[in-house]
Amino acid sequence: MESLESIDFSGNQLTGEIPQSITNLNFLNKLDLSYNHLEGKIPTGTQLQSFEASDFVGNKLCGPPLLLNCTMDGEVPDDDANDNEKERKNHGVKWLFVSLAFQFIVGFWGFVGPLFIFKSWMYAYYHFLDDVWYKLQSYLEKSKYHLERCTYDQGTLNPSLSE
C-alpha cells in the first residue's frame, strides 16, 4: 500500500475523517477525495498540502490546502451565519421582478385604462390607428407598383432608368 501513486475516492459517499496514516503514502502524487461526506482537519504531511484544493471540495474539511482554517480542536468552523445569509438571499423576494411587474401594470393600465373610461379618447386613438394603417397600405401599394414597373421596364429602353 505504501507504494500507491494515485487514489481517486471522489463521489463515493465516504464519511468520517481522513486518517492520519495517509501521510505515510510517500509515493502518492494524485489524491482525489472530493464530493464525499468527510469532515475535520486534513492531516498534515508533505504530500497532502501539495494537492489541489479541488481534490477536497464537497466535504466539511479544513486546513491546508483549503483556505478554510480549522478551530483549535481541529473542527470545521460553524457556517450557520453564512448559511442563513445565503438562504435569505436565495429564498428572499426578488425585488427586481416585483418592480418590473409593477411598472408594467402601471404603464399598461395608465395607457389602456383611459381608453376604457373616456370614449372620446378611444375613438381618437382608433381613428389614429386607422390613419396609420391607411398610410401604410398606400405606401406599400405605391412601392409594389414602382417595383413592378421597374422590373417590367428593365427589358425595354426606359429613359428614366438609363443614363
N, C-alpha and C positions, 0 to 999 in steps of 0.2 A: 504493500500500500504506500509506503514512503516514497516510492519512485513514480507516483502518479504525476502526470504533467497537465492534465486537463480534467475538470469536473464541471458538468452543467446540470444543476438541480433546479433550473428555473421552472416556475409554474407547476410544482409538484405538491403544493399544499403542506409543506413541511412546517412543523411547529416547534416551539421551544427556542433555545439559544444556540448560537454557533459554538460547538465545543472548542475548548482551548487547544485540544490535541491537533486541530487542523493546522496549527502553526508549525508542526513537525514535518509537514509535507514540503521538503526543501526544493523539490524539482517542479513544483506547481507553478505554471505560468498562465493558466486560464482557470478562473473560478466564477461561475455564474449562479448566484443564489437568488436572483430577482423573482419577484411575484410569488412569494410563499407567505407563511404566517410566522416568520421568525421574529424574535424580539430580543432586546437587550443590547449590550455593547459588543461591537466587533472585536474579537481577540486581537491583541497587539502582537505583531510578528512582522518580520521583514517583508514577506511577500504580500500579506493581506492588505497592507496600506498602499501597495503599489498598483492594486487593481483599480479599474474604473468605478466611479460611484454608481454608474448604471448597472453594475453587476449586483447591487444590493437594494435597488429600488423595489417598492411594492411590499416592504416589510416594515416592522417597527424597530428598526435598528438605529444605533447612534455610534458616533466615534469615527475616526478617520477610516476610509477616505471620504465619508459623508461629511457634509457641512454641519450636520446636527450634532452638537456636543451632548455628552451624557451628563447626568447628575452625579453627585458624589457616590451614590450606591451603584452606579452603572446602569441606571434605569433611563428609559427614554423620557424626556421632559413631556409633561402633560400638555396637549394642544387644545384643551377644551375652549380656551378663549379664542383661538384661531378658528376652530371648528364652528363655534357659534357665529363668528363673523362671516365665514364662508356660507353658512346655512342662511343667514339673514340676507346676504347678497343674492344667493341663488333662488330663494323662495320668496323674496320680497316683491312688492308691486313694481312693475316695470313702468315707471312714470313717463318714459318717452312715449310708449304706446298709448297710455291714458291721455296724454296731452294731444297726440296726433288724432285720436278718435274724437276728443272734444273739439279740436279745431275743425275737423271735417264736419261734424254735426252743426256747429255754429255757422260755418261757411255755407254749407248746403242749405240749411233752413233759413239763413239770412238772405239767400238769393231766391229760393223757391217759395218760401213762406209768403212773402208779399204778393207773389203771383196768384196764390190761392185766395188771399184776403181781398186784394184790390183788383177788381175785374178790369178796370181801365189799364192797369199795368200789364195784365195778362194779354189783353188784346193788342197793346202796343208792342209787347215782346214778340207775340206770334206774327204780327204784321212785319216786324223787323226780320224775323226768320224767313218769312215768305219772300221778302225783297232780296235777301241774300241768296236764297235758293234760285230765284228767277234770274238774278245776275250771273250766278254760277252756271246755270244751264245755258244762258245765251252766250256766255264766253266759251263754253265747251263746244257749242254748235258752230260758232264762228271759227274756232280753232280747227274743228273737224272739217269744215268747208274749205278753209285755206290749205289744209294738209292734203285733202283730196284733189284740190285744184293744182297744187304744186306737183303731186305725183302724176296727175293726168297730163300736165303740160311739159313734163320733162322730155318726153319723146319728140315734141314739136319745138319749133323755134319760137320762144316767147320773149319779146323784147324786155319785159320787166325782169326776167330771170337771167338773161345773158348780158354780158357787158362787152 
